C-alpha cells in the first residue's frame, strides 16, 4: 500500500517546509516539493502540519499497582495514544519480586498480544536482584531489545530498591549499553512522613503531596546522578516535577555528564491546589511525584526550553476515580497513584507551549518525538520524517478547536486531568508505518497492527529496515 501526503507543512526537530511525502511498504520513500507519483491513498494536507508520530517513553498499561490494576490495557491505552498522535510508546515491565526478568517480559508481551494499536517497546523495572533477578539476566536484556532499566527509589515496601540494587544495575548498564531510568524520591523519608501524617489523623488527598516534599525529589535526583557517575552509566530521570530536581540535572548537564531529564504534561498544568478540591475530587490528581506549587511550572517551561529537560512524556497510569481512587477514601496512602494523559500530550503542549509562545514547533517535535526516539534507541526509524524512516506520521490541523473531556477521550478512565480545557490544534489523520490508524475521528486500523520494536542500545541508531541496510 502506498500513501501520498500532499502539500503539508512538514515539521521535524530541525526542518520546516511545505512538501509531499510518499510512503511505500510502511516507510517514507520520497519527499519533495511536488511529487509526480501514483498512490493507493492520497491525503490532502494543505494548511496542515505533517509531524512525525509522537513517542511516549513513559506509560503504564495493564499494570498491577496499589492493590488494583491500571484501567487501561494495551488496546484502550494505545487507542487513546493513537487519537492523540502518539504512534510508539515504551511501557514498563515490572519485575515482580522473586520473578526472573524473562518471565516478567514474557508476561507483559502476552498482555499485549493481538491488542496492539501502535508500536511499542519495553523498559525493565528492576525490583529485586536477590531472589529472582540476576545480574547476568539483567545484562542479557539488551539482546532482546530491552535497552533501559528503571529503578524506583520510592514506594517503600513495594517497588523501591535500595542503593545497592540501584548501583549494581547502573554497573550492568555501563557494561551493556543500557540507559538507567530512575523514579527519584527518597522513599525512606517519605515513608516516615506518611506514617506520621496518618498517625495524626491526616487522611485527605492533599497529604499525598505534603508527605512528599520537593526536597525528597531533589535529594534522590542528586544521589542517582552521583552514583551514575561512579558506575559510569548514562542516567535518565523520569517525571521531574520541581526546581529541587531540575537544579541537580542542570548542574550535571552543564558539566557535560550523561544525564537527561523528562517532565510530564501534567506538571505544567496541575498544581498542588488541585489536591485540595472538595468531595474527594483531589484524588484524581494523586500521582507521583505529586502536583507541586504553581511556581514550579515556569521552572519546568524554562527547563524544556533550554534542554535542561529533554523530553515531555505522560506517565499515563490511569485509574477510575469512582471505584479505584475511592480505595483511599479514608487513607490518602491507599489512593492508587497515577493519572491518565496519553491522549492529550500533543494538544496540550501545542496549545500552551507553541501557541503561547513558550517553545517553537521544532522544539515541540523534539520534546515529544525526536528526543525520546533518540534516547531510547528508536531513532531514526521513529521520531522524524525522513526517507527510510517508518511512516509514522500525524497530519495535524492547527486550526481545529477541541474541548478536552473524559466524555470524548479514549482512555477507560472516568476523568480527564484537563477536563474542559479548550485547545486549538489537534491530530486529524494518524498513520503507523503507512497504515491509517485514525481518520475522521474514527479508529480505522484494527488492533494487532502495532508491533513490538526491539530497541537499539543507548547512543546507537535503530537502522531503518531498508534493502540497502
Ligand atoms: Zn511512571
Boltz pocket constraint, residues with backbone or C-beta under 6 A from the ligand:
constraints:
  - pocket:
      binder: B
      contacts: [[A, 58], [A, 59], [A, 60], [A, 288], [A, 315], [A, 317]]
      max_distance: 6.0
